[in-house]
Amino acid sequence: MDEETRNRTDDSIVCYAPTMITTNGIWQGDNPLDYSLPLFILQLTLVVVTTRILVFLLKPFRQPRVISEILGGVILGPSVLGRSTKFANTVFPLRSVMVLETMANVGLLYFLFLVGVEMDIAVIRRTGKRALAMAIAGMVLPFLIGVSFAFMLHKDTQLVKLGTFILFLGVALSVTAFPVLARILAELKLLNTDIGRIAMSSALINDMCAWILLAFAIALAENDVKSLASIWVILSSIAFVAFCVYVIRPLISWMISRTPEGESVSEFCICLVLTGVMISGFITDAIGTHSVFGAFVFGLVIPNGPLGITLIERLEDFVSGLLLPLFFAISGLKTDVSAITGIGTWAILSLVIVLACIGKVAGTLLVSLYYKMPFNEGLTLGLLMNTKGLVEMIVLNVGKDQKVLDDKSFAIMVTVAVIMTAIIAPVVTTIYKPARKVVPYKRRTIQRTKPDGEFRVLACIHTPRNVPTIISLLEASHSTKKSPICIYALHLVELTGRASAMLIVHNTRKSGRPALNRTQAQSDHIINAFENFEQHMGCVSVQPLTAISPYSTMHEDICNVAEDKRVSFIIIPFHKQQTVDGAMESTNPAFRTINQNVLANAPCSVGILVDRGLSGSTRLAANQITHHVVAIFFGGPDDREALAYAWRMCEHPGVNLTVMRFIPGEHALDHTPSGREILTVVTDTDRDKQLDEDYVNEFRSRTANDGSVVYIEKVVNHGEETVAAIRSIDPIHDLFVVGRGQGMISPLTAGLTDWSECPELGAIGDLLASSDFASTYSVLVVQQYIGIHVHGDVLGTPDSPYQQHDHFELSQMNRRPPPRGQAIFQPQP
């Protein structure tokens, strides 16, 4: 029998030598690939490397990871590389399949256990009728289509009872993959929208139904014995589920309750649970359903809380990074695309894809129209429900093992799954463009905010470590009955490949319930801190929000929230933190990119907060803080904005303000624009100087009788004198407020920018934030929003009646370059 047919036949006998696990080494003349361990390591490496390369290549096309994993398997399998018999027999010989399948199934077991742990049944109970109706409608129609196809395809495959074949095809076409969907939604930035929530809830319900159907399908697939066996399988599965819920769950809860508060869960507990996964798998396999079913149910009964967090953190990366791709790769290795021969088969294939898609879309659309949702939203939901992933592959693999599907049907179904999932992200992006409401609002800067109006701030937070200083800063911003502060606390979460970060989105969580994972725990800490602040301070309202997206597009989320909420000031933490010895070290380079992008795209003023603690030197009483603030003023829009913020702070009884204004001396070199910054018209500098004079004079006249405000003018000639003057400031101060000075050319800061580490802070900001400067104060670097200047006029608020008809006009002007002769500075990128 030649090699090729031997590798193809199903019932070939493979001799297996138990001693051939590890080699004696190549120097002894052994070929490492004849031994099972080196061969397995090579296969695993190949699979992981291939999938990673594909993930990288498919990233621009917004494809979920599942696609790369299945494609990786297809490429390594008989469809592409396996066409060369040499490759197939060397790297994936028949004798190695047993080891590979076993490991892949272990990975699958643990992965489904994790999916079970992450699923919150309570969320399903609270999803509401709309999601339930959608999930059911989205399952019934495709299921019926699958049934009708089963009749067509069944003529060729006489091995199996029609009933079983129907069930398998139906389940395979009607499932929705919850983890894959969550990933796609997050990448399309739809997670926090209404559509996203409904899609997630429907997918959860759909996933559960799919599992139950799968258990039935497997039970009925044992088609050689009499039908009594199937009934026994189903009954014993129900008994197993009941045992898990009523015996195992209370046991685990009891074990958790013995763990002291704040301690991590004991090693013994974790080991017990991990062994439990294996045992559950063994029991369900022995009963006659798939071992995966047991692991999934066991995961479901584990209560949310510290144990769940620990399990997810310990297992997630290893299981989903290493072992799970193996399972998908095996599905690919079994898929021989060349088995789909003849135009007829391809026609059937495209028909199955189109019909199953249409079925799901139609089902979902009907329900959404019944609930009076817009047509394109219904369509989008229908498309989103077509995501296929894990459950689908499990159904197909089990079907192939049970001889329900032959090679041809299997290859058809895998191709269907890949194509259906692959087209979703691109199609949804083209169809569904959520209407961005153009909200024209005038109070985009602090200077423009009315002294007796609401002051809206967006505070961005990466980790709980950013919170205390931001809260202290907001506390010092002086909220009064006349001018209350409205704070939007936005927790920025990176979207990783892990499903666990997703579930933070289910905002249906009741307070007091334990967090599901570390991200959620952090989010809870942040929300609690802000809620406490809201209770202790009068006239402050706090609204916590979460943004989950890749760091590369995080700034879009920040700017969108700012625009939607009509914020006039965004506070973002600087990307460096202070270490114990006072030096500044970088935390995450991605944070810096976010900050630069926000500065470039923000719809309002922005402040970067360099956090060196702002606890206040002495706390007198709950509402008494003492801060010594310095505002440094050179001139220009950013400095005026910084002064406006400092002015607001100095009204607080516990804040002492020093304003230091630098004035060029006689010897200051008059720098003409060096060509890098373009001033539209020469008169702009004079006009800006006039604005500076007016603003400073107004500030001085208003605060003349205020003992807590000190105004100093320093005459300096060049950068060195400026630095010396700043260094001479009394070290009692704990906050510097400075303008970013973007686009301003001043002889007083000349030469300071040449050595700056972080140009996004501007010359003075960078100087103050550097490690060699005395490190006892925080720095707030302010950039004013310059989108629209109507010569010196203060525009009415968007709510004032005479302003209504100008709305669109103004919002268009924001996007339009201002007419010539208006003050606008353009820093070259």
Helices and strands as residue ranges (DSSP letters): H 3-8, G 26-28, G 32-34, H 36-58, G 59-61, H 65-76, G 81-83, H 85-91, G 94-96, H 97-118, H 121-125, H 129-154, H 162-174, H 178-187, H 194-221, H 227-243, I 244-248, H 249-257, H 267-287, H 291-300, H 306-318, I 319-323, H 324-334, G 337-339, H 342-370, H 375-384, H 390-401, H 407-431, E 455-461, G 464-466, H 467-475, E 485-494, G 499-505, H 518-536, E 540-549, G 551-553, H 554-564, E 569-573, E 576-578, E 584-586, H 589-601, E 605-610, E 619-621, E 624-625, E 627-633, H 637-650, E 655-664, E 677-679, H 683-702, E 709-716, H 719-727, E 735-739, G 747-749, G 753-755, G 759-761, H 762-769, E 778-783, G 801-806, H 807-815, E 825-827
